[in-house]
Amino acid sequence: MTKERVAIFIDGSNLYYSLKDLGMRKVDFKKMLGFLTEDKLLISTFYYNASLNRGVDEEKYWEQQKFFDVLRKIPDF
């Protein structure tokens, strides 16, 4: 039997504020993807978020860029 194929779309800002409201600071994205897909075939994951303005707050900009780099290293992300 062929596995059902799945693509996941994540609204980064919505996820961030939802986690913040729940008092959570970090999420294990690899584990979350496993939970969401279970026995399905994960094709790809798309994470959407607006990039921060480097000219407004360079430190926060680079923190966000590091976070994006971490996400890029997760398989199928």
VMD Tcl script that draws the C-alpha trace (Angstrom):
set ca {
  {0.00 0.00 0.00}
  {1.32 3.45 -0.94}
  {1.78 5.93 1.87}
  {-0.25 9.11 1.79}
  {1.96 12.06 0.82}
  {1.97 15.16 3.02}
  {3.34 18.69 2.76}
  {3.32 20.87 5.87}
  {2.93 24.65 5.82}
  {3.88 26.53 8.99}
  {2.97 30.15 9.66}
  {6.05 31.10 11.68}
  {4.58 34.18 13.33}
  {1.40 32.37 14.35}
  {3.41 29.45 15.73}
  {5.71 31.80 17.66}
  {2.88 33.67 19.37}
  {0.90 30.49 20.05}
  {3.93 28.95 21.76}
  {4.52 32.19 23.67}
  {0.91 32.19 24.90}
  {1.40 28.61 26.10}
  {4.59 29.55 27.94}
  {6.75 27.50 25.58}
  {9.99 28.94 24.27}
  {11.28 26.15 22.07}
  {9.88 23.45 19.88}
  {11.56 20.33 18.54}
  {10.63 20.74 14.88}
  {11.87 17.29 13.89}
  {9.69 15.72 16.59}
  {6.74 17.93 15.63}
  {7.02 16.84 12.00}
  {7.05 13.20 13.09}
  {3.93 13.75 15.19}
  {2.10 15.51 12.35}
  {2.99 12.98 9.68}
  {2.85 9.73 11.68}
  {2.86 6.97 9.03}
  {2.55 9.33 6.06}
  {5.30 10.28 3.61}
  {6.52 13.82 4.29}
  {7.28 15.47 0.95}
  {8.33 18.88 2.22}
  {7.81 21.45 4.93}
  {7.37 25.14 4.25}
  {8.00 27.67 7.01}
  {6.71 31.16 6.29}
  {7.75 34.27 8.17}
  {8.71 37.83 7.32}
  {12.40 38.57 7.71}
  {13.18 41.18 10.31}
  {14.59 44.48 9.12}
  {18.35 44.43 9.61}
  {18.46 48.24 9.82}
  {15.98 48.37 12.70}
  {17.59 45.79 15.00}
  {20.66 44.05 13.62}
  {21.05 41.70 16.60}
  {17.48 40.35 16.30}
  {17.91 40.12 12.54}
  {20.94 37.84 12.92}
  {19.21 35.75 15.62}
  {16.36 35.16 13.19}
  {18.76 34.29 10.37}
  {20.50 31.72 12.61}
  {17.09 30.24 13.40}
  {16.27 29.99 9.67}
  {19.64 28.26 9.12}
  {18.77 25.67 11.78}
  {15.44 24.98 10.07}
  {17.14 24.55 6.69}
  {19.27 21.73 8.13}
  {16.23 19.66 9.13}
  {15.54 17.00 6.46}
  {12.44 17.73 4.33}
  {12.16 21.22 5.77}
}
mol new
graphics top color blue
foreach p $ca { graphics top sphere $p radius 0.5 }
foreach p [lrange $ca 0 end-1] q [lrange $ca 1 end] { graphics top cylinder $p $q radius 0.2 }
display resetview
